[in-house]
Structures are given as structure tokens and as C-alpha cells.
Amino acid sequence: MVKSKYLISLITKDNDYQREQGASAETEARSLGVQVQVIYANSDAVTQSQQLLDVLLSPRRTEFKGIIMEPVGGTSMTQIARAAMHAGVGWVILNREVEQVDELRKIGSAPIFSVSSDHDEVGRIQGRQFNALLRRAGTVLYLQGPSTSAAAQHRMAGMQETRPHHVAVKLLRCSTWTEDAGYHATISWLRLAVANKERIDVVAGQNDLLAIGARKALRESAQIQKWDEVRYTGVDGLEKTGQAWVQDGILAATVIIPPTTVPALKMLVQAAQQQVQPPASTRIAPYSFPQIEKLSSIEPQTN
């Protein structure tokens, strides 16, 4: 019996969470008795669009029962979603709402919906972590992901909701979700005269790799002693990276985000088999690692 096949389109291989998204989808596919093909867009929205159109506008579209994609840029690719609906191919957006979902559902019967981490809550958890780490006045150097990313925007908004008034935030914007982007954003900031005059108590990345990149830059600084007392936090919290870095004292905390490809694939397979439409939007809850209550005793790692 031929197994149903699904296409998983992800942002980049240069990010531990994105690689985990792909690996988790492959594991879940084996459990569900289906096949998946995972492709990456090298952090380029044009590349991702072309990859998907190459499938949907060719005879290859009959290979796939559905597509699960995490957009690179600031769009949910409504026109490509429309092409999927016309082709009878299921369409799932990760970490962004499906625009015009009601209209698109009128085109055909293929399932179309979104599955997202609760990025507002991710940000709220980070704000609570700041409060636990900084009981008195302090400053956070905050590394935000790409400005076109809805996840980055929502994490910022959530953080501002719960950030205590005694904690100031200095923002650094990063071009991608990679360690290299965190490193270079921090290096550029260090070149500013004001950087040498400021005290930074916590460096927080909107993902773990941004925080690690910033840490590398600060520890290469000519004023390395100035940064010895800094503590670092991140987001994603994978077992072999973020969680391990917390346990090793490299990060003070992270926010664990379960891979969204797992519930997305499960829902898509079930919807295709039962010929039903799932809820238009599903959110997956994140959580702090370690628990917020344990953070006040965390000391910086200086070696």
C-alpha cells in the first residue's frame, strides 16, 4: 500500500529549532504511517515561494496530500495557498495566521489551517524571567529576530506586557534567527561608544542561538571583564541545545517551545483521512525552563 506523502517547507538549516522541526516531523510521520519530504529555504522568501510553486504548478502536486510550511518573511503566501486549494493539496501555516482562510476554504475541500506557538506568551514568560533575575533596577540587552517575522513581533509585545518597570530594555535587531546574526548584531553594538559606558545585566535572545551569538561576541570583547556578571536567556529550549546550555550554566533560562510540526502533521493527516476542516487556528503553549520560581538564585557563569 502506497503511503500518503506530505511536504514540509522550513526556513533554514542554520537554526537548531528549524532542524528539530524537520526531525520531529519525520519521527511523527513514521508513527502515523505516512511519508514526509522536508525542504529548507535558506532564509529566503523568494526561494521558498519558488520551491512551493515548483511543486504546485507541476505534475508533482499529485505526489502530496498536503503542505506544511513555516514562512520565511512577513507574508503567509496567500496566492500560493490559493494554488494549493485549487490543486486539492492541504495547506498548513506554522507560526502565522492563514490570511483569508474563510475565502480559501470555499475553493475546495482540502484542509487549510494554522498551528502556532503562542508567541505572545513566549514574550510574557521572558518578561517574567527578567523580573526573577533582576529584583532591582537593571538593563536587558534584547536581541529581536527578523523584523518581518510575526513571531518576533509577538514575542516583543508579550515581553513588554510583563517586563517590570524597574527593568530597562535596549533593543538589537537581528537579520536572521541564527547564532551568526546574534554575534554580528552584538559586535556592531559594541563598536558604539555608548556600549562601553552602559551596564548590561541580562542578555536575552528571542531564540537561544541569538543569545549564544551575543555571548560569544561579548566574551571576545577587549573589555571581557565588564561582561563577566551578565546572565543570558533565550527561547526554543531544545533538549540538546537550550536545555543543555541552561544545565551547563551557559544560559540562565530558556523558554521551551514544543515543535509545531508534530501537531500540524497529526491534524493534517487526520483531516485528510476524515475529510474535515480542523479549527482555523491552533496555539501551542510554551513554558519556562527552569521554572520562574527557581531563577532568582541563578548566578552568572564566568568561565
C-alpha positions in Angstrom: 0.0 0.0 0.0 1.4 3.4 -1.0 1.8 5.8 1.9 0.4 9.3 1.8 3.1 11.9 1.4 3.4 15.4 2.8 5.8 18.3 2.1 7.4 20.2 5.0 8.8 23.6 4.0 11.0 25.2 6.7 13.1 28.4 7.0 16.7 27.3 7.3 19.1 24.5 8.3 21.2 27.1 10.2 18.9 27.0 13.2 18.6 24.3 15.8 14.8 24.7 16.2 14.2 24.5 12.5 16.2 21.3 12.2 14.2 19.9 15.1 11.0 20.9 13.4 12.1 18.7 10.4 13.4 15.8 12.5 10.2 15.8 14.7 8.0 15.8 11.5 9.9 12.7 10.2 9.5 10.9 13.5 5.8 11.7 13.7 5.3 10.6 10.1 6.7 7.2 10.9 4.2 7.0 13.9 1.3 8.0 11.6 2.3 5.6 8.8 2.9 8.4 6.2 5.9 9.9 4.4 7.3 13.4 4.6 9.8 15.3 2.5 11.5 18.2 4.3 12.9 21.1 2.4 14.6 24.3 3.6 14.5 27.8 2.1 17.9 29.1 3.2 16.1 32.1 5.0 15.0 33.4 1.6 11.3 34.1 0.9 11.7 34.1 -2.8 13.4 30.7 -2.7 10.6 29.3 -0.5 7.9 30.6 -2.9 9.7 29.1 -5.9 10.2 25.8 -4.2 6.4 25.6 -3.4 5.3 26.8 -6.8 7.6 24.2 -8.5 5.5 21.6 -6.8 2.0 23.1 -7.0 2.3 24.2 -10.7 3.7 20.9 -11.9 2.5 17.2 -12.1 4.4 16.7 -8.8 1.5 18.2 -7.0 -0.2 14.8 -7.2 2.6 13.3 -5.0 1.5 15.3 -1.9 -1.7 15.2 0.2 -0.7 18.4 1.9 2.0 21.0 2.6 3.1 22.3 6.0 5.2 25.5 5.7 6.7 28.0 8.0 7.0 31.3 6.1 10.4 33.0 5.8 9.1 36.5 5.5 6.2 38.6 6.6 3.6 37.0 4.4 1.5 33.9 4.8 1.7 33.4 1.0 -2.0 33.7 0.3 -1.6 33.3 -3.5 0.4 30.1 -3.1 -2.2 28.9 -0.6 -4.8 29.6 -3.3 -2.8 27.4 -5.7 -2.7 24.6 -3.2 -6.5 24.8 -2.7 -7.1 24.7 -6.4 -4.8 21.7 -6.7 -6.6 19.9 -3.8 -3.5 19.9 -1.7 -3.9 20.5 2.1 -2.2 23.7 3.4 -0.9 24.4 6.9 0.9 27.5 8.0 3.2 27.4 11.0 3.6 30.3 13.4 1.4 32.7 11.4 -2.3 33.0 10.8 -3.8 31.9 7.5 -5.0 35.1 5.8 -8.4 35.0 4.1 -9.0 31.4 5.5 -12.8 31.5 5.1 -12.5 32.6 1.4 -9.8 30.0 0.7 -11.9 27.2 2.3 -14.6 27.9 -0.3 -12.2 27.0 -3.2 -12.2 23.3 -2.4 -12.4 20.6 0.3 -8.7 20.3 1.1 -7.9 21.2 4.8 -6.3 24.6 5.4 -5.4 25.9 8.9 -2.6 27.2 11.0 -0.6 25.9 14.0 1.5 28.3 16.0 3.4 28.6 19.2 1.8 31.2 21.5 4.5 33.8 20.8 2.8 36.5 22.9 3.1 34.1 25.9 6.7 33.3 24.9 7.4 37.0 25.4 5.4 37.2 28.6 7.5 34.4 30.0 10.7 36.2 29.1 9.4 39.3 30.8 8.7 37.3 34.0 12.2 35.8 33.8 13.7 39.3 33.7 11.7 40.1 36.9 13.1 37.0 38.6 16.6 37.6 37.5 16.6 41.4 38.2 14.9 42.1 41.5 16.3 45.6 41.5 16.9 48.1 38.7 18.7 46.7 35.7 19.1 46.6 31.9 18.4 43.9 29.4 20.1 43.8 26.0 17.3 42.3 23.9 18.1 40.6 20.6 15.0 40.5 18.4 14.6 38.2 15.4 13.9 39.4 11.8 11.6 42.5 11.8 9.3 40.8 9.2 8.7 37.8 11.4 5.3 37.7 13.2 6.9 35.6 15.9 9.5 38.3 16.6 6.8 41.0 16.8 4.5 39.0 19.1 7.4 37.9 21.4 8.4 41.6 21.7 4.8 42.6 22.5 4.4 39.9 25.1 7.7 40.8 26.8 6.7 44.4 27.1 3.5 43.3 28.8 5.2 41.6 31.7 8.6 43.4 31.8 8.8 45.1 35.3 9.1 48.9 35.3 12.5 48.7 37.0 14.0 46.8 34.1 15.1 48.8 31.0 15.4 47.1 27.6 17.9 48.0 24.9 16.9 46.5 21.5 19.2 44.9 18.9 17.5 43.7 15.7 18.9 40.6 14.0 18.6 39.8 10.3 18.0 36.0 10.8 17.4 33.5 13.7 21.0 32.3 13.7 23.9 32.4 16.1 25.9 34.4 13.4 23.2 37.1 13.4 23.3 37.4 17.1 27.1 37.6 17.1 27.2 40.3 14.4 24.4 42.4 15.8 26.3 42.5 19.2 29.6 43.2 17.5 28.1 46.2 15.8 26.6 47.5 19.1 30.0 47.1 20.8 31.6 49.4 18.3 29.3 52.2 19.5 30.9 54.5 22.1 27.8 54.3 24.3 28.1 50.5 24.6 31.3 50.9 26.7 29.5 53.3 29.1 26.5 51.1 29.8 25.9 48.4 32.3 24.1 45.3 30.9 22.7 42.8 33.5 21.0 40.3 31.2 21.3 39.5 27.5 18.1 38.0 26.2 17.7 36.5 22.7 14.4 35.8 21.1 15.8 32.4 20.5 18.7 30.5 22.1 21.1 30.9 19.1 20.8 34.7 19.2 21.7 34.7 22.9 24.7 32.4 22.3 25.9 34.6 19.4 25.7 37.6 21.6 27.6 35.8 24.4 30.3 34.9 22.0 30.7 38.5 20.9 30.8 39.8 24.5 33.3 37.2 25.6 35.6 38.2 22.7 35.4 41.9 23.7 38.5 43.7 24.8 36.5 44.6 27.9 35.6 41.0 28.7 35.8 41.5 32.4 32.9 44.1 32.1 30.6 41.3 30.9 31.5 38.6 33.4 28.4 39.2 35.5 26.0 39.1 32.6 23.3 36.4 32.5 21.8 35.1 29.3 18.4 33.9 28.4 16.8 32.5 25.2 13.9 30.8 23.6 13.3 27.4 22.0 14.7 25.2 24.7 15.6 22.1 22.8 17.0 19.2 24.8 20.5 19.1 23.3 20.9 22.9 22.9 18.9 25.3 25.0 18.1 23.0 27.9 21.7 21.7 27.9 23.0 25.2 27.9 20.9 26.0 31.0 22.1 22.9 32.8 25.7 23.8 32.0 25.2 27.4 33.3 25.8 29.0 29.8 22.2 30.3 29.8 20.3 31.2 32.9 17.0 30.3 31.4 15.2 29.5 28.2 11.6 29.1 27.1 10.6 25.7 25.8 8.6 25.7 22.6 7.4 22.2 21.5 7.9 21.6 17.8 4.7 22.8 15.9 5.3 20.3 13.0 4.1 17.4 15.2 0.6 18.6 16.0 0.3 20.2 12.5 1.1 16.9 10.7 -1.1 14.9 13.1 -4.0 17.3 12.4 -3.4 17.4 8.7 -3.3 13.6 8.3 -6.5 13.2 10.4 -8.3 16.0 8.4 -7.3 14.4 5.1 -8.4 11.0 6.2 -11.7 12.2 7.6 -12.3 14.9 5.0 -12.9 17.6 7.7 -11.6 21.1 8.3 -9.8 21.5 11.7 -10.1 24.7 13.6 -8.7 27.6 11.6 -6.0 28.3 14.2 -4.4 26.3 17.0 -1.9 27.6 19.5 0.7 25.5 21.4 1.7 26.7 24.9 5.3 27.4 25.8 6.8 27.1 29.3 9.9 28.4 31.2 13.0 26.3 31.8 13.8 26.3 34.7 10.6 27.3 36.4 10.3 31.1 37.1 10.4 30.5 40.9 13.9 29.0 40.6 15.5 31.8 38.7 16.3 34.3 41.4 19.1 32.1 42.7 20.8 31.7 39.3 24.4 33.1 39.2 26.3 34.1 36.0 28.7 31.6 34.5 32.1 33.2 34.2 34.4 30.6 32.7 
